[in-house]
Amino acid sequence: MTEMTVVEMIGLALIAIGILFDVSGCIGLVRMPDVYNRIQAASKCVTIGTSMIVLGSVIMMESVPVMLKGLLCVGFVLVTASTAAHALARAAHRAGVAACGETVVDRYKEDQEAAL
């Protein structure tokens, strides 16, 4: 049996952190009260969890081209996940999907009222 190197331990730690974020995001999808909170939970899950898992994998790779592709994937996930979450929340708001009763601030509604 071979001993783990420091690089492998860091990679596995990042993967474990990513898995924890993904699990917490899945729990958030079930437990959150409305679509806006669920979108937030899902976007954090994808952005942080998936990025950490890919970064952990990239650190453990020995091939430079594979590492570069992994880093490119992380950048792509960071840009697209947050953009998609914003677009979904805005579309839900424009479609009239109500927020839960405990919602305190509605910036979209404030912006629409200020534009009138």
N, C-alpha and C positions, 0 to 999 in steps of 0.2 A: 504494500500500500504506500502510495506516495503522499508526501506532505503537501498541503495547500500553500501556494505562494501568497504574498501580500496582495498582489494584483487580483488573484482569484477570489480572495476573501472580500476585497472591496467590491468586485463585480457581483458576488453573491449577495452582499449586503444591499447594494442598490436594487438588485432584483427583488429581494425580500421587501424592501421599502415600497417598491412599485406594486407588488402584489397586495400589500396592506392598503395602499391608496385605492387600488381597484376594488378590493372587497368593501372598503368603506363607501365607495361610490355606489356599488350595487345595493348596499344597505340603504343609502340615501335615496336611491330611486324608489325603493319600496316605502320608506318611512316619511318622506317629505309630503307636505299637505297639498301643494299645488304644482302646476306645470313649471312655473318660474323657478321654484326651489329645486325641482327635479332636474331641470336643465342645468342649473348651477352645479348640482352634485355630479351629474354625468360629465360635464365639461372638465371639472377638476379631476375626476377619475381618469379620464382619457389623457388630459394634458400632463398631469404630474405622474400618474401611475404608469402609463404606457411609455412615457419618456424615460422614466427611471429604469424600467425593465430593458428597454433598448440600450440605454447608456451602460447598464451593467453588462449586457451582452457584448457591447462594443469594447469595453475595457478588457474583457476576457479573450477577445479575438487576437490572433497573431498576424492576420493578413491586413495590410494597410488598405487595399481597395475595399475590403469588407467593412473595415472601420469607417472609412469615408462614406460609404453607402449608408451605414447605420446612423452616422451623424446627420447626413442629409435627410434621412427619414425622421429623425427627432425634430429637426427644423421644420419639416413639412407638417408634422403633427402639431407643433406649437402654434403655427400660423393658422392651419385649417380648423382645428378643434375650437379655438376661441372665436374665430370668425363665424363658424357654423352655429355655435351656441348663441351668439349675439343675433344672428339672423332668425333663428328659431324663436327666441324670446320676443323679438320685435314683431314677427309675424303673428305670434300668439296674442300679443297686445293689440295689434291692429285688427285682429279677428274678433276681439272682444272677450277673450278668455279672462275670466275674473281671477284675481289673486285671492289668497286665503284671507280670512277675516283679521288675522293678526298683522297683516302687512301695514307698515307705518309710512313708507315713502314710495311714491310712484313717479319716478323721474320722467318717464315717457308722457304720462298724463300732464305733468307740470309743463313740459316742453310744448305739448299740443295746445294747452290753454294760453301759454305765453305767445304763441304764434298767431293766435286769433286776435 
